[in-house]
């Protein structure tokens, strides 16, 4: 049974690689850490594909973007700079679930256009102003007088 599962996985890997025109979207900086590179590529491509399907994007490749995986970093984090179109996942060691979770966070971030993000920020600020019409400067000035 295990052998059959391995064969199914390998077939899935092959199909995913063949179906992905830009399969090398993940640049890996190993820093001495072992990583299954093919699996990282497949997980990233599947993450982008599932996000595209979930949000009904007309073109599945629209959710795809390059990312750099940096291993051996004890300060594990995810960084996405939309302005410069650079995305990084920092991990101490390879972990399938952590990588896929981080990649999905970046895919969701990448999905929203700059215009949409700006609109969201404006809406949030306007709503906050209606709820708490006192500005931060007014609060600082009031507390300085005390």
Buried (B, 14 or more C-beta within 10 A) or exposed (E): EEEEEEEEEEEEBEEBBEEBEEBEBBEBBEEEBEBEBBBBBBBBBBBBBBBBEEEEBEEBBBBBBEBBBBBBBEEBEBBBEBEEEEBBBBBBEBEEEBBBEBBBBBBBBBBEEEEEEEEEEEEEEEEEEEEEEEEEEEEEEEEEEE
